[in-house]
Amino acid sequence: MQDLIRIINKKRGQTPLDCINELKKADQKLVHLPMAYAGRLDPLAEGLLIILIGDECLKKDEYLKLSKEYEVEVLFGFATDTYDVMGLITSFVDQAKSKVVFETVWPSFQKNLARRSEDLSNTTFDEALDKFTGRIKQSYPPYSSRTVKGLPLFKWARDGKLDEIEIPTHDVFVESIEIIKNYEITGKDLLEKIQNDINSVEGDFRQKEILINWTDVLSDKKEENYKTITLKIVCGSGVYVRGIANDLGPHLGIPALALNIKRTKVGEYKIN
């Protein structure tokens, strides 16, 4: 079995295709064999990636059905069109004025968003997280590969045509969510981290436009503190954990996004 799969610890900034290409460069025996990954990780996500080799690619659906575990750092005070830092800001909290500023029209964030991150408590977190466990209906993120009318959603989003379609939903299962860390990050450290993360990604992901956007918003907020929590999420297949981070916002009254995503387990496979 191990000859037919590889368990990769994908680095932040890499795409799954980058991981496949690295394997082929390292082992000439793999060059002419079909290879596929079972369960995509976004460029800024890291952690366990299963690479299938040869005839094992035919069993991809079986691997996709395996349960998954993630550690997700959620940042409060900002929301983006991708639900993580690799996107354009759609709303953010002006902490000094305790109000939400909308950079673009994003309907899901125009309901009672007026909190500062310092107003959040463990009780409010627990109450909100309860709404995301069990069998839930989740919308596909606008920046995802789910196809609608023959085109991936990210294509509709980048062309500014999301209002021409209905974003589909799907039923997923979240076994458990627990908070394993709670800390704050300054605007200065946040901007530095975002700049490093985005610069680590190759390919066309709007990096220049996104970097300018984050720099403009955070340049005068370097001394402000922003709350983050790290969640351990155990779930079934098909769950977008950055979607959970984003959807926490309306329940807590403050924009939210996925600052870091790390997949730690798939089925019985772990990173050594």
C-alpha positions as CSV (number, residue, x, y, z in Angstrom):
1,M,0.0,0.0,0.0
2,Q,2.8,2.5,0.9
3,D,4.2,2.0,-2.6
4,L,1.0,3.3,-4.0
5,I,0.5,6.4,-1.8
6,R,2.7,9.1,-0.3
7,I,1.8,11.0,2.9
8,I,3.1,14.5,2.4
9,N,3.4,17.4,4.9
10,K,2.4,20.2,2.6
11,K,4.1,23.5,3.3
12,R,2.3,26.8,3.5
13,G,2.6,28.5,0.0
14,Q,2.6,25.2,-1.9
15,T,-0.2,23.9,-4.1
16,P,-1.0,20.2,-4.2
17,L,0.4,20.1,-7.7
18,D,3.7,21.5,-6.4
19,C,3.9,18.5,-4.1
20,I,3.3,16.1,-6.9
21,N,6.0,17.8,-9.0
22,E,8.4,17.6,-6.1
23,L,7.9,13.9,-5.7
24,K,8.5,13.3,-9.5
25,K,11.7,15.3,-9.4
26,A,12.9,13.3,-6.4
27,D,12.0,9.9,-7.8
28,Q,12.4,9.2,-11.5
29,K,10.3,6.0,-11.2
30,L,7.3,8.3,-10.7
31,V,7.7,10.5,-13.7
32,H,5.6,8.5,-16.1
33,L,3.0,7.2,-13.5
34,P,-0.4,8.9,-13.0
35,M,-0.6,10.7,-9.7
36,A,-3.4,12.5,-7.9
37,Y,-4.0,14.1,-4.5
38,A,-7.0,13.0,-2.4
39,G,-8.4,16.1,-0.7
40,R,-7.2,19.5,-1.8
41,L,-5.4,22.0,0.5
42,D,-5.5,25.7,-0.3
43,P,-2.1,27.3,-1.0
44,L,-1.9,28.9,2.5
45,A,-3.1,25.7,4.2
46,E,-0.5,23.2,5.4
47,G,-0.3,19.7,6.7
48,L,-1.3,16.2,5.6
49,L,-1.8,15.6,1.9
50,I,-2.4,12.1,0.5
51,I,-0.8,11.5,-2.9
52,L,-2.1,8.5,-4.9
53,I,0.1,6.8,-7.4
54,G,-0.7,4.6,-10.4
55,D,-3.8,2.4,-10.1
56,E,-4.4,3.8,-6.6
57,C,-5.7,6.9,-8.3
58,L,-8.8,4.8,-9.2
59,K,-9.6,4.7,-5.5
60,K,-9.6,8.4,-5.0
61,D,-13.2,8.6,-4.0
62,E,-12.6,6.2,-1.2
63,Y,-9.8,8.4,0.2
64,L,-12.0,11.5,-0.1
65,K,-14.6,9.9,2.2
66,L,-12.1,9.6,5.1
67,S,-12.6,11.8,8.2
68,K,-10.3,14.7,8.7
69,E,-8.8,16.7,11.6
70,Y,-7.7,20.3,11.4
71,E,-6.2,23.0,13.5
72,V,-7.6,26.3,12.4
73,E,-6.6,29.7,13.7
74,V,-9.5,32.1,13.4
75,L,-8.8,35.9,13.3
76,F,-11.5,38.3,14.4
77,G,-11.9,41.8,13.0
78,F,-11.6,41.1,9.3
79,A,-13.4,39.2,6.6
80,T,-12.3,38.6,3.0
81,D,-13.8,37.3,-0.2
82,T,-11.8,34.0,0.1
83,Y,-12.5,33.5,3.8
84,D,-8.8,33.6,4.6
85,V,-6.0,36.1,4.3
86,M,-5.4,35.2,0.7
87,G,-8.3,37.5,-0.3
88,L,-9.5,41.0,-0.6
89,I,-11.0,42.5,2.5
90,T,-14.7,42.8,2.5
91,S,-15.2,44.2,6.0
92,F,-13.1,45.1,9.0
93,V,-13.6,46.5,12.5
94,D,-12.5,50.0,13.1
95,Q,-11.6,49.3,16.8
96,A,-11.2,52.9,17.7
97,K,-14.8,53.7,16.6
98,S,-16.2,50.3,17.4
99,K,-17.9,50.0,14.0
100,V,-17.6,47.8,10.9
101,V,-16.3,49.3,7.7
102,F,-17.4,47.6,4.5
103,E,-14.8,47.7,1.7
104,T,-17.2,45.9,-0.7
105,V,-20.8,44.8,-0.6
106,W,-20.9,41.3,1.0
107,P,-24.4,40.6,2.2
108,S,-23.6,38.0,4.8
109,F,-21.8,40.6,6.8
110,Q,-24.4,43.3,6.9
111,K,-26.2,42.1,10.0
112,N,-25.4,43.4,13.4
113,L,-21.6,43.4,13.0
114,A,-20.5,46.0,15.5
115,R,-18.3,44.3,18.1
116,R,-14.7,44.8,18.8
117,S,-12.6,41.6,19.4
118,E,-12.1,42.5,23.0
119,D,-15.8,42.1,23.6
120,L,-15.7,38.4,22.8
121,S,-15.8,35.9,25.7
122,N,-15.4,32.1,26.1
123,T,-19.2,31.9,26.6
124,T,-19.9,33.7,23.3
125,F,-17.4,31.4,21.5
126,D,-19.0,28.2,22.9
127,E,-22.5,29.3,22.0
128,A,-21.5,30.1,18.5
129,L,-19.5,27.0,17.9
130,D,-22.4,24.7,19.0
131,K,-24.2,25.9,15.8
132,F,-21.5,24.3,13.6
133,T,-21.4,20.8,15.0
134,G,-23.5,17.8,13.9
135,R,-25.0,17.7,10.4
136,I,-25.0,21.2,9.0
137,K,-25.7,22.8,5.6
138,Q,-22.7,24.6,4.3
139,S,-22.4,27.0,1.4
140,Y,-19.5,26.5,-0.9
141,P,-17.0,29.4,-0.6
142,P,-17.2,31.8,-3.6
143,Y,-13.5,31.1,-4.2
144,S,-13.6,27.3,-4.5
145,S,-13.4,24.8,-7.4
146,R,-17.1,23.8,-7.1
147,T,-18.6,24.1,-10.6
148,V,-21.8,26.0,-11.4
149,K,-23.0,26.1,-15.0
150,G,-19.8,24.5,-16.2
151,L,-17.5,27.1,-14.5
152,P,-15.7,26.9,-11.1
153,L,-17.1,29.3,-8.5
154,F,-13.7,31.1,-8.3
155,K,-14.1,32.0,-12.0
156,W,-17.5,33.6,-11.4
157,A,-16.1,35.4,-8.4
158,R,-13.0,36.8,-10.2
159,D,-15.2,38.0,-13.1
160,G,-17.5,39.8,-10.7
161,K,-20.5,37.7,-11.8
162,L,-21.6,35.9,-8.5
163,D,-24.9,37.8,-8.7
164,E,-25.7,35.9,-11.9
165,I,-25.8,32.5,-10.1
166,E,-27.0,30.9,-6.9
167,I,-24.1,29.6,-4.8
168,P,-24.9,25.9,-4.0
169,T,-24.9,24.4,-0.6
170,H,-24.2,20.8,0.6
171,D,-24.8,18.8,3.7
172,V,-21.7,18.0,5.8
173,F,-20.9,16.5,9.2
174,V,-18.8,18.1,11.9
175,E,-18.1,15.7,14.7
176,S,-16.6,18.2,17.1
177,I,-15.0,21.7,17.5
178,E,-13.0,22.7,20.5
179,I,-10.8,25.7,21.3
180,I,-7.2,24.7,22.0
181,K,-5.6,28.2,22.1
182,N,-6.6,31.8,22.6
183,Y,-4.3,34.7,21.9
184,E,-3.9,38.2,20.5
185,I,-1.8,39.5,17.6
186,T,-0.8,43.1,16.9
187,G,-1.6,44.8,13.7
188,K,2.2,45.1,13.0
189,D,2.8,41.3,13.4
190,L,-0.4,40.5,11.5
191,L,0.7,42.6,8.5
192,E,4.2,41.0,8.5
193,K,2.7,37.5,8.7
194,I,0.3,38.2,5.9
195,Q,3.0,39.7,3.7
196,N,5.2,36.7,4.2
197,D,2.4,34.2,3.6
198,I,1.2,35.8,0.4
199,N,4.7,36.2,-0.9
200,S,5.3,32.4,-0.4
201,V,2.6,31.6,-2.9
202,E,3.4,31.2,-6.6
203,G,1.0,31.4,-9.5
204,D,-1.8,33.8,-10.2
205,F,-3.8,34.4,-7.0
206,R,-4.2,38.2,-7.2
207,Q,-1.2,38.5,-4.8
208,K,-0.2,42.1,-5.8
209,E,-3.8,43.4,-5.4
210,I,-4.3,41.5,-2.1
211,L,-1.0,42.8,-0.6
212,I,-1.9,46.4,-1.4
213,N,-5.3,45.9,0.2
214,W,-4.0,44.5,3.4
215,T,-1.2,47.1,3.6
216,D,-3.6,50.0,3.1
217,V,-5.9,48.7,5.9
218,L,-3.3,47.7,8.5
219,S,-0.7,50.5,7.9
220,D,-2.3,52.7,10.6
221,K,-3.3,49.8,12.9
222,K,0.1,48.4,13.9
223,E,-0.5,49.0,17.6
224,E,-3.9,47.5,17.8
225,N,-4.5,44.0,19.1
226,Y,-6.7,41.4,17.4
227,K,-8.1,38.3,19.0
228,T,-7.5,34.9,17.5
229,I,-8.6,31.4,18.6
230,T,-7.3,28.1,17.5
231,L,-9.9,25.4,16.8
232,K,-9.5,21.7,16.6
233,I,-12.1,20.5,14.1
234,V,-12.9,16.9,13.5
235,C,-15.2,16.4,10.5
236,G,-16.3,14.3,7.6
237,S,-15.5,14.9,4.0
238,G,-16.5,18.0,2.1
239,V,-16.2,20.5,5.0
240,Y,-14.6,23.8,4.2
241,V,-13.0,24.8,7.5
242,R,-12.4,28.4,6.2
243,G,-16.1,28.5,5.6
244,I,-16.7,27.7,9.3
245,A,-14.2,30.5,10.3
246,N,-16.0,33.0,8.0
247,D,-19.5,32.0,9.2
248,L,-18.6,32.5,12.8
249,G,-18.7,36.2,12.1
250,P,-22.4,36.8,11.9
251,H,-23.0,34.6,15.0
252,L,-20.5,36.6,17.0
253,G,-21.2,40.1,15.6
254,I,-17.7,40.6,14.2
255,P,-16.0,39.7,10.9
256,A,-13.8,36.6,11.0
257,L,-11.5,34.6,8.7
258,A,-9.1,31.7,8.7
259,L,-5.6,33.0,9.6
260,N,-3.9,29.5,9.5
261,I,-5.2,26.1,8.5
262,K,-3.3,22.9,9.3
263,R,-4.7,19.4,8.4
264,T,-3.3,17.0,11.1
265,K,-5.1,13.7,10.2
266,V,-7.0,12.0,7.4
267,G,-8.6,8.7,8.4
268,E,-5.9,6.8,10.3
269,Y,-3.1,8.7,8.4
270,K,-1.0,11.1,10.5
271,I,2.1,13.2,9.9
272,N,5.0,11.6,11.7
